[in-house]
């Protein structure tokens, strides 16, 4: 079965080091919580809000051990009025035997506001 696993985080500023750090932390949480191996990942889509442009958040994903050949693509999130600023979102498409209801989507920092119904421990 192929499942989508989502996650989101925020940064406090448009700064390369923090963009890389928060992206890596988010991916690590998604991977460890859902027991994901790189070989099971079809691709990763990364979106950022308009206020993030100092780094490609795909870089720390590609640099993660075992992830060199996982296709990763960055794109802009749609600019919705009053949307959450400085937000990085991940969508992993993964081969897994887990049921849809057993997938744990990860929301960190201010991004917990996006899906309070999916914040770990509430689903």
N, CA, C and O atoms as a GROMACS GRO file, in nm:
protein
  492
    1UNK      N    1   0.085  -0.118   0.000
    1UNK     CA    2   0.000   0.000   0.000
    1UNK      C    3   0.089   0.124   0.000
    1UNK      O    4   0.196   0.125   0.061
    2UNK      N    5   0.044   0.227  -0.068
    2UNK     CA    6   0.114   0.355  -0.068
    2UNK      C    7   0.034   0.451   0.018
    2UNK      O    8  -0.088   0.465   0.001
    3UNK      N    9   0.102   0.518   0.112
    3UNK     CA   10   0.037   0.614   0.201
    3UNK      C   11   0.110   0.747   0.197
    3UNK      O   12   0.230   0.753   0.172
    4UNK      N   13   0.037   0.854   0.220
    4UNK     CA   14   0.096   0.986   0.236
    4UNK      C   15   0.113   1.014   0.384
    4UNK      O   16   0.024   0.988   0.465
    5UNK      N   17   0.229   1.068   0.417
    5UNK     CA   18   0.256   1.107   0.557
    5UNK      C   19   0.294   1.253   0.556
    5UNK      O   20   0.387   1.294   0.487
    6UNK      N   21   0.220   1.332   0.634
    6UNK     CA   22   0.239   1.476   0.633
    6UNK      C   23   0.308   1.524   0.758
    6UNK      O   24   0.310   1.459   0.862
    7UNK      N   25   0.365   1.642   0.742
    7UNK     CA   26   0.425   1.708   0.856
    7UNK      C   27   0.446   1.855   0.824
    7UNK      O   28   0.449   1.894   0.707
    8UNK      N   29   0.459   1.934   0.927
    8UNK     CA   30   0.484   2.077   0.908
    8UNK      C   31   0.555   2.132   1.030
    8UNK      O   32   0.541   2.081   1.141
    9UNK      N   33   0.632   2.236   1.006
    9UNK     CA   34   0.701   2.307   1.112
    9UNK      C   35   0.712   2.453   1.072
    9UNK      O   36   0.676   2.491   0.961
   10UNK      N   37   0.761   2.533   1.161
   10UNK     CA   38   0.785   2.674   1.130
   10UNK      C   39   0.927   2.711   1.173
   10UNK      O   40   0.988   2.646   1.257
   11UNK      N   41   0.976   2.817   1.111
   11UNK     CA   42   1.103   2.878   1.150
   11UNK      C   43   1.073   3.017   1.201
   11UNK      O   44   0.968   3.075   1.170
   12UNK      N   45   1.164   3.071   1.280
   12UNK     CA   46   1.140   3.205   1.334
   12UNK      C   47   1.186   3.314   1.239
   12UNK      O   48   1.146   3.430   1.253
   13UNK      N   49   1.272   3.278   1.141
   13UNK     CA   50   1.320   3.376   1.044
   13UNK      C   51   1.364   3.304   0.917
   13UNK      O   52   1.380   3.182   0.916
   14UNK      N   53   1.382   3.380   0.812
   14UNK     CA   54   1.422   3.329   0.682
   14UNK      C   55   1.575   3.316   0.680
   14UNK      O   56   1.644   3.392   0.613
   15UNK      N   57   1.624   3.216   0.754
   15UNK     CA   58   1.768   3.200   0.771
   15UNK      C   59   1.807   3.055   0.741
   15UNK      O   60   1.745   2.961   0.792
   16UNK      N   61   1.909   3.036   0.657
   16UNK     CA   62   1.946   2.905   0.606
   16UNK      C   63   1.966   2.800   0.715
   16UNK      O   64   1.911   2.690   0.706
   17UNK      N   65   2.043   2.831   0.817
   17UNK     CA   66   2.073   2.733   0.921
   17UNK      C   67   1.946   2.683   0.989
   17UNK      O   68   1.930   2.563   1.010
   18UNK      N   69   1.856   2.774   1.023
   18UNK     CA   70   1.733   2.732   1.089
   18UNK      C   71   1.641   2.655   0.994
   18UNK      O   72   1.575   2.560   1.036
   19UNK      N   73   1.636   2.694   0.867
   19UNK     CA   74   1.555   2.622   0.769
   19UNK      C   75   1.602   2.477   0.760
   19UNK      O   76   1.521   2.385   0.762
   20UNK      N   77   1.733   2.457   0.750
   20UNK     CA   78   1.789   2.322   0.744
   20UNK      C   79   1.762   2.244   0.872
   20UNK      O   80   1.721   2.128   0.868
   21UNK      N   81   1.786   2.308   0.986
   21UNK     CA   82   1.769   2.241   1.115
   21UNK      C   83   1.625   2.197   1.138
   21UNK      O   84   1.601   2.083   1.177
   22UNK      N   85   1.530   2.286   1.114
   22UNK     CA   86   1.389   2.253   1.140
   22UNK      C   87   1.338   2.148   1.041
   22UNK      O   88   1.256   2.063   1.077
   23UNK      N   89   1.385   2.155   0.916
   23UNK     CA   90   1.345   2.054   0.818
   23UNK      C   91   1.398   1.917   0.859
   23UNK      O   92   1.325   1.818   0.855
   24UNK      N   93   1.524   1.911   0.898
   24UNK     CA   94   1.585   1.785   0.942
   24UNK      C   95   1.512   1.729   1.064
   24UNK      O   96   1.482   1.610   1.069
   25UNK      N   97   1.482   1.814   1.162
   25UNK     CA   98   1.411   1.770   1.281
   25UNK      C   99   1.273   1.713   1.248
   25UNK      O  100   1.231   1.612   1.303
   26UNK      N  101   1.204   1.781   1.157
   26UNK     CA  102   1.070   1.735   1.117
   26UNK      C  103   1.080   1.599   1.047
   26UNK      O  104   1.005   1.507   1.080
   27UNK      N  105   1.170   1.587   0.951
   27UNK     CA  106   1.185   1.460   0.881
   27UNK      C  107   1.223   1.349   0.979
   27UNK      O  108   1.166   1.240   0.973
   28UNK      N  109   1.317   1.376   1.067
   28UNK     CA  110   1.359   1.274   1.165
   28UNK      C  111   1.241   1.227   1.250
   28UNK      O  112   1.228   1.108   1.278
   29UNK      N  113   1.155   1.320   1.290
   29UNK     CA  114   1.038   1.284   1.371
   29UNK      C  115   0.939   1.199   1.291
   29UNK      O  116   0.885   1.101   1.343
   30UNK      N  117   0.915   1.236   1.167
   30UNK     CA  118   0.824   1.159   1.082
   30UNK      C  119   0.878   1.018   1.061
   30UNK      O  120   0.804   0.920   1.073
   31UNK      N  121   1.007   1.009   1.029
   31UNK     CA  122   1.070   0.880   1.001
   31UNK      C  123   1.070   0.789   1.124
   31UNK      O  124   1.033   0.672   1.114
   32UNK      N  125   1.112   0.841   1.238
   32UNK     CA  126   1.119   0.757   1.357
   32UNK      C  127   0.981   0.717   1.408
   32UNK      O  128   0.961   0.603   1.450
   33UNK      N  129   0.887   0.808   1.406
   33UNK     CA  130   0.753   0.779   1.457
   33UNK      C  131   0.680   0.675   1.371
   33UNK      O  132   0.604   0.593   1.422
   34UNK      N  133   0.705   0.680   1.240
   34UNK     CA  134   0.634   0.591   1.148
   34UNK      C  135   0.720   0.475   1.097
   34UNK      O  136   0.679   0.403   1.006
   35UNK      N  137   0.839   0.457   1.155
   35UNK     CA  138   0.929   0.346   1.118
   35UNK      C  139   0.953   0.339   0.967
   35UNK      O  140   0.930   0.235   0.904
   36UNK      N  141   0.999   0.450   0.910
   36UNK     CA  142   1.020   0.460   0.765
   36UNK      C  143   1.165   0.432   0.730
   36UNK      O  144   1.256   0.480   0.796
   37UNK      N  145   1.184   0.353   0.626
   37UNK     CA  146   1.316   0.330   0.567
   37UNK      C  147   1.321   0.406   0.435
   37UNK      O  148   1.221   0.412   0.364
   38UNK      N  149   1.436   0.464   0.400
   38UNK     CA  150   1.445   0.540   0.274
   38UNK      C  151   1.401   0.460   0.152
   38UNK      O  152   1.341   0.516   0.060
   39UNK      N  153   1.430   0.331   0.148
   39UNK     CA  154   1.392   0.246   0.035
   39UNK      C  155   1.240   0.239   0.015
   39UNK      O  156   1.194   0.205  -0.094
   40UNK      N  157   1.164   0.269   0.120
   40UNK     CA  158   1.019   0.263   0.111
   40UNK      C  159   0.955   0.396   0.068
   40UNK      O  160   0.834   0.404   0.050
   41UNK      N  161   1.038   0.499   0.051
   41UNK     CA  162   0.987   0.633   0.017
   41UNK      C  163   0.989   0.652  -0.134
   41UNK      O  164   1.094   0.644  -0.197
   42UNK      N  165   0.872   0.678  -0.192
   42UNK     CA  166   0.863   0.704  -0.336
   42UNK      C  167   0.916   0.843  -0.368
   42UNK      O  168   0.993   0.861  -0.463
   43UNK      N  169   0.875   0.943  -0.288
   43UNK     CA  170   0.923   1.079  -0.305
   43UNK      C  171   0.880   1.165  -0.186
   43UNK      O  172   0.794   1.126  -0.107
   44UNK      N  173   0.943   1.282  -0.176
   44UNK     CA  174   0.909   1.378  -0.072
   44UNK      C  175   0.880   1.512  -0.140
   44UNK      O  176   0.961   1.562  -0.218
   45UNK      N  177   0.764   1.568  -0.111
   45UNK     CA  178   0.731   1.702  -0.158
   45UNK      C  179   0.748   1.797  -0.040
   45UNK      O  180   0.702   1.770   0.071
   46UNK      N  181   0.813   1.910  -0.067
   46UNK     CA  182   0.839   2.010   0.036
   46UNK      C  183   0.781   2.141  -0.012
   46UNK      O  184   0.814   2.187  -0.122
   47UNK      N  185   0.696   2.202   0.067
   47UNK     CA  186   0.646   2.335   0.031
   47UNK      C  187   0.686   2.435   0.139
   47UNK      O  188   0.698   2.401   0.257
   48UNK      N  189   0.706   2.558   0.096
   48UNK     CA  190   0.740   2.666   0.188
   48UNK      C  191   0.650   2.786   0.158
   48UNK      O  192   0.604   2.804   0.045
   49UNK      N  193   0.627   2.865   0.259
   49UNK     CA  194   0.552   2.988   0.240
   49UNK      C  195   0.641   3.092   0.172
   49UNK      O  196   0.763   3.077   0.167
   50UNK      N  197   0.579   3.197   0.119
   50UNK     CA  198   0.651   3.299   0.041
   50UNK      C  199   0.764   3.367   0.118
   50UNK      O  200   0.855   3.422   0.057
   51UNK      N  201   0.759   3.364   0.250
   51UNK     CA  202   0.860   3.434   0.330
   51UNK      C  203   0.986   3.349   0.354
   51UNK      O  204   1.075   3.391   0.428
   52UNK      N  205   0.993   3.231   0.294
   52UNK     CA  206   1.112   3.146   0.305
   52UNK      C  207   1.174   3.132   0.167
   52UNK      O  208   1.115   3.075   0.076
   53UNK      N  209   1.297   3.187   0.152
   53UNK     CA  210   1.366   3.176   0.024
   53UNK      C  211   1.519   3.178   0.035
   53UNK      O  212   1.588   3.192  -0.066
   54UNK      N  213   1.571   3.163   0.154
   54UNK     CA  214   1.716   3.167   0.174
   54UNK      C  215   1.783   3.031   0.166
   54UNK      O  216   1.906   3.022   0.174
   55UNK      N  217   1.705   2.925   0.150
   55UNK     CA  218   1.761   2.790   0.140
   55UNK      C  219   1.656   2.696   0.084
   55UNK      O  220   1.536   2.718   0.099
   56UNK      N  221   1.705   2.589   0.020
   56UNK     CA  222   1.617   2.481  -0.023
   56UNK      C  223   1.606   2.380   0.090
   56UNK      O  224   1.706   2.316   0.124
   57UNK      N  225   1.488   2.363   0.150
   57UNK     CA  226   1.474   2.266   0.258
   57UNK      C  227   1.494   2.121   0.212
   57UNK      O  228   1.503   2.032   0.296
   58UNK      N  229   1.501   2.098   0.083
   58UNK     CA  230   1.529   1.962   0.034
   58UNK      C  231   1.672   1.920   0.065
   58UNK      O  232   1.699   1.800   0.077
   59UNK      N  233   1.761   2.013   0.079
   59UNK     CA  234   1.902   1.979   0.099
   59UNK      C  235   1.928   1.890   0.220
   59UNK      O  236   1.992   1.786   0.204
   60UNK      N  237   1.880   1.924   0.340
   60UNK     CA  238   1.908   1.835   0.453
   60UNK      C  239   1.841   1.698   0.440
   60UNK      O  240   1.884   1.602   0.502
   61UNK      N  241   1.736   1.690   0.359
   61UNK     CA  242   1.672   1.560   0.336
   61UNK      C  243   1.764   1.474   0.249
   61UNK      O  244   1.789   1.358   0.279
   62UNK      N  245   1.815   1.534   0.140
   62UNK     CA  246   1.904   1.460   0.050
   62UNK      C  247   2.035   1.421   0.118
   62UNK      O  248   2.096   1.320   0.083
   63UNK      N  249   2.078   1.501   0.215
   63UNK     CA  250   2.205   1.474   0.284
   63UNK      C  251   2.193   1.371   0.395
   63UNK      O  252   2.294   1.323   0.447
   64UNK      N  253   2.070   1.336   0.430
   64UNK     CA  254   2.049   1.235   0.535
   64UNK      C  255   2.098   1.100   0.483
   64UNK      O  256   2.072   1.064   0.368
   65UNK      N  257   2.167   1.026   0.568
   65UNK     CA  258   2.223   0.897   0.527
   65UNK      C  259   2.114   0.806   0.471
   65UNK      O  260   2.011   0.784   0.536
   66UNK      N  261   2.137   0.754   0.352
   66UNK     CA  262   2.043   0.664   0.286
   66UNK      C  263   1.939   0.734   0.200
   66UNK      O  264   1.863   0.666   0.131
   67UNK      N  265   1.934   0.866   0.203
   67UNK     CA  266   1.830   0.941   0.134
   67UNK      C  267   1.878   1.006   0.004
   67UNK      O  268   1.801   1.079  -0.059
   68UNK      N  269   2.000   0.982  -0.037
   68UNK     CA  270   2.058   1.046  -0.155
   68UNK      C  271   1.972   1.029  -0.280
   68UNK      O  272   1.959   1.122  -0.360
   69UNK      N  273   1.914   0.911  -0.298
   69UNK     CA  274   1.840   0.881  -0.421
   69UNK      C  275   1.689   0.893  -0.407
   69UNK      O  276   1.616   0.862  -0.501
   70UNK      N  277   1.642   0.938  -0.292
   70UNK     CA  278   1.498   0.962  -0.276
   70UNK      C  279   1.465   1.093  -0.348
   70UNK      O  280   1.525   1.196  -0.316
   71UNK      N  281   1.373   1.092  -0.443
   71UNK     CA  282   1.337   1.217  -0.512
   71UNK      C  283   1.272   1.316  -0.415
   71UNK      O  284   1.176   1.282  -0.344
   72UNK      N  285   1.325   1.437  -0.413
   72UNK     CA  286   1.274   1.543  -0.326
   72UNK      C  287   1.252   1.667  -0.412
   72UNK      O  288   1.338   1.704  -0.491
   73UNK      N  289   1.136   1.732  -0.396
   73UNK     CA  290   1.106   1.851  -0.474
   73UNK      C  291   1.050   1.960  -0.385
   73UNK      O  292   0.960   1.936  -0.304
   74UNK      N  293   1.104   2.081  -0.401
   74UNK     CA  294   1.054   2.198  -0.327
   74UNK      C  295   0.957   2.277  -0.414
   74UNK      O  296   0.969   2.279  -0.537
   75UNK      N  297   0.862   2.341  -0.348
   75UNK     CA  298   0.766   2.426  -0.419
   75UNK      C  299   0.711   2.530  -0.322
   75UNK      O  300   0.730   2.520  -0.201
   76UNK      N  301   0.643   2.628  -0.377
   76UNK     CA  302   0.580   2.733  -0.296
   76UNK      C  303   0.441   2.689  -0.254
   76UNK      O  304   0.364   2.634  -0.332
   77UNK      N  305   0.411   2.716  -0.128
   77UNK     CA  306   0.275   2.696  -0.076
   77UNK      C  307   0.189   2.811  -0.130
   77UNK      O  308   0.241   2.920  -0.152
   78UNK      N  309   0.062   2.788  -0.150
   78UNK     CA  310  -0.023   2.898  -0.196
   78UNK      C  311  -0.030   3.006  -0.088
   78UNK      O  312  -0.034   2.976   0.031
   79UNK      N  313  -0.031   3.130  -0.132
   79UNK     CA  314  -0.027   3.245  -0.041
   79UNK      C  315  -0.168   3.285   0.000
   79UNK      O  316  -0.228   3.374  -0.059
   80UNK      N  317  -0.219   3.218   0.101
   80UNK     CA  318  -0.355   3.243   0.150
   80UNK      C  319  -0.349   3.357   0.252
   80UNK      O  320  -0.265   3.354   0.342
   81UNK      N  321  -0.437   3.457   0.241
   81UNK     CA  322  -0.437   3.565   0.341
   81UNK      C  323  -0.451   3.508   0.483
   81UNK      O  324  -0.532   3.418   0.506
   82UNK      N  325  -0.373   3.559   0.574
   82UNK     CA  326  -0.372   3.519   0.715
   82UNK      C  327  -0.325   3.375   0.736
   82UNK      O  328  -0.351   3.315   0.840
   83UNK      N  329  -0.255   3.319   0.637
   83UNK     CA  330  -0.199   3.185   0.653
   83UNK      C  331  -0.081   3.188   0.749
   83UNK      O  332  -0.030   3.295   0.781
   84UNK      N  333  -0.040   3.072   0.794
   84UNK     CA  334   0.069   3.060   0.889
   84UNK      C  335   0.201   3.099   0.821
   84UNK      O  336   0.238   3.038   0.721
   85UNK      N  337   0.272   3.199   0.873
   85UNK     CA  338   0.398   3.242   0.812
   85UNK      C  339   0.514   3.150   0.847
   85UNK      O  340   0.507   3.071   0.941
   86UNK      N  341   0.620   3.161   0.769
   86UNK     CA  342   0.746   3.087   0.792
   86UNK      C  343   0.722   2.937   0.811
   86UNK      O  344   0.776   2.876   0.903
   87UNK      N  345   0.641   2.881   0.724
   87UNK     CA  346   0.601   2.741   0.740
   87UNK      C  347   0.664   2.652   0.633
   87UNK      O  348   0.667   2.686   0.515
   88UNK      N  349   0.714   2.538   0.677
   88UNK     CA  350   0.769   2.434   0.590
   88UNK      C  351   0.680   2.311   0.607
   88UNK      O  352   0.658   2.264   0.719
   89UNK      N  353   0.631   2.258   0.495
   89UNK     CA  354   0.546   2.140   0.499
   89UNK      C  355   0.613   2.026   0.421
   89UNK      O  356   0.675   2.049   0.318
   90UNK      N  357   0.600   1.905   0.472
   90UNK     CA  358   0.651   1.786   0.404
   90UNK      C  359   0.536   1.691   0.375
   90UNK      O  360   0.443   1.676   0.454
   91UNK      N  361   0.544   1.626   0.259
   91UNK     CA  362   0.453   1.518   0.224
   91UNK      C  363   0.538   1.404   0.172
   91UNK      O  364   0.596   1.413   0.064
   92UNK      N  365   0.545   1.297   0.250
   92UNK     CA  366   0.618   1.177   0.209
   92UNK      C  367   0.519   1.078   0.152
   92UNK      O  368   0.414   1.053   0.211
   93UNK      N  369   0.552   1.020   0.038
   93UNK     CA  370   0.473   0.913  -0.019
   93UNK      C  371   0.552   0.785   0.006
   93UNK      O  372   0.664   0.768  -0.044
   94UNK      N  373   0.492   0.693   0.083
   94UNK     CA  374   0.566   0.581   0.139
   94UNK      C  375   0.492   0.449   0.115
   94UNK      O  376   0.370   0.442   0.124
   95UNK      N  377   0.568   0.345   0.084
   95UNK     CA  378   0.514   0.209   0.079
   95UNK      C  379   0.513   0.157   0.222
   95UNK      O  380   0.616   0.156   0.290
   96UNK      N  381   0.396   0.114   0.268
   96UNK     CA  382   0.383   0.068   0.406
   96UNK      C  383   0.266  -0.027   0.420
   96UNK      O  384   0.173  -0.026   0.339
   97UNK      N  385   0.271  -0.110   0.522
   97UNK     CA  386   0.160  -0.198   0.554
   97UNK      C  387   0.067  -0.134   0.658
   97UNK      O  388  -0.036  -0.192   0.692
   98UNK      N  389   0.103  -0.017   0.707
   98UNK     CA  390   0.023   0.048   0.810
   98UNK      C  391  -0.113   0.091   0.754
   98UNK      O  392  -0.126   0.128   0.637
   99UNK      N  393  -0.213   0.085   0.840
   99UNK     CA  394  -0.345   0.136   0.804
   99UNK      C  395  -0.340   0.289   0.802
   99UNK      O  396  -0.256   0.350   0.867
  100UNK      N  397  -0.430   0.348   0.728
  100UNK     CA  398  -0.439   0.495   0.720
  100UNK      C  399  -0.449   0.556   0.860
  100UNK      O  400  -0.386   0.658   0.888
  101UNK      N  401  -0.528   0.493   0.945
  101UNK     CA  402  -0.549   0.547   1.080
  101UNK      C  403  -0.429   0.528   1.171
  101UNK      O  404  -0.422   0.590   1.278
  102UNK      N  405  -0.333   0.443   1.131
  102UNK     CA  406  -0.213   0.422   1.213
  102UNK      C  407  -0.098   0.513   1.176
  102UNK      O  408   0.002   0.520   1.248
  103UNK      N  409  -0.110   0.583   1.064
  103UNK     CA  410  -0.006   0.679   1.023
  103UNK      C  411  -0.009   0.796   1.121
  103UNK      O  412  -0.116   0.846   1.157
  104UNK      N  413   0.109   0.840   1.164
  104UNK     CA  414   0.119   0.955   1.255
  104UNK      C  415   0.177   1.072   1.177
  104UNK      O  416   0.292   1.069   1.133
  105UNK      N  417   0.095   1.176   1.160
  105UNK     CA  418   0.138   1.299   1.095
  105UNK      C  419   0.198   1.388   1.203
  105UNK      O  420   0.147   1.396   1.314
  106UNK      N  421   0.307   1.456   1.170
  106UNK     CA  422   0.383   1.532   1.269
  106UNK      C  423   0.374   1.682   1.243
  106UNK      O  424   0.404   1.729   1.134
  107UNK      N  425   0.332   1.754   1.344
  107UNK     CA  426   0.325   1.901   1.337
  107UNK      C  427   0.405   1.957   1.454
  107UNK      O  428   0.382   1.922   1.570
  108UNK      N  429   0.500   2.045   1.422
  108UNK     CA  430   0.591   2.101   1.523
  108UNK      C  431   0.584   2.253   1.524
  108UNK      O  432   0.532   2.316   1.432
  109UNK      N  433   0.637   2.309   1.631
  109UNK     CA  434   0.644   2.455   1.646
  109UNK      C  435   0.504   2.514   1.629
  109UNK      O  436   0.406   2.460   1.680
  110UNK      N  437   0.495   2.626   1.558
  110UNK     CA  438   0.365   2.692   1.539
  110UNK      C  439   0.273   2.615   1.445
  110UNK      O  440   0.153   2.643   1.438
  111UNK      N  441   0.328   2.519   1.374
  111UNK     CA  442   0.247   2.441   1.279
  111UNK      C  443   0.145   2.351   1.347
  111UNK      O  444   0.056   2.298   1.280
  112UNK      N  445   0.155   2.332   1.478
  112UNK     CA  446   0.053   2.253   1.547
  112UNK      C  447  -0.085   2.317   1.530
  112UNK      O  448  -0.187   2.249   1.544
  113UNK      N  449  -0.089   2.446   1.499
  113UNK     CA  450  -0.216   2.516   1.477
  113UNK      C  451  -0.286   2.471   1.349
  113UNK      O  452  -0.407   2.488   1.335
  114UNK      N  453  -0.209   2.414   1.255
  114UNK     CA  454  -0.266   2.377   1.126
  114UNK      C  455  -0.364   2.261   1.137
  114UNK      O  456  -0.471   2.263   1.075
  115UNK      N  457  -0.329   2.161   1.214
  115UNK     CA  458  -0.413   2.042   1.229
  115UNK      C  459  -0.414   1.995   1.374
  115UNK      O  460  -0.353   1.893   1.406
  116UNK      N  461  -0.481   2.068   1.462
  116UNK     CA  462  -0.483   2.026   1.602
  116UNK      C  463  -0.544   1.887   1.621
  116UNK      O  464  -0.515   1.819   1.720
  117UNK      N  465  -0.627   1.845   1.525
  117UNK     CA  466  -0.688   1.711   1.533
  117UNK      C  467  -0.586   1.600   1.506
  117UNK      O  468  -0.610   1.484   1.540
  118UNK      N  469  -0.472   1.634   1.443
  118UNK     CA  470  -0.372   1.533   1.411
  118UNK      C  471  -0.246   1.542   1.495
  118UNK      O  472  -0.152   1.465   1.475
  119UNK      N  473  -0.242   1.636   1.588
  119UNK     CA  474  -0.124   1.648   1.672
  119UNK      C  475  -0.108   1.522   1.752
  119UNK      O  476  -0.206   1.470   1.807
  120UNK      N  477   0.015   1.471   1.759
  120UNK     CA  478   0.044   1.343   1.823
  120UNK      C  479  -0.023   1.336   1.961
  120UNK      O  480  -0.013   1.428   2.042
  121UNK      N  481  -0.090   1.226   1.984
  121UNK     CA  482  -0.157   1.204   2.111
  121UNK      C  483  -0.305   1.239   2.106
  121UNK      O  484  -0.380   1.201   2.196
  122UNK      N  485  -0.349   1.312   2.001
  122UNK     CA  486  -0.490   1.350   1.993
  122UNK      C  487  -0.564   1.273   1.886
  122UNK      O  488  -0.687   1.271   1.886
  123UNK      N  489  -0.492   1.209   1.795
  123UNK     CA  490  -0.559   1.140   1.684
  123UNK      C  491  -0.616   1.008   1.730
  123UNK      O  492  -0.676   0.935   1.650
   0.00000   0.00000   0.00000
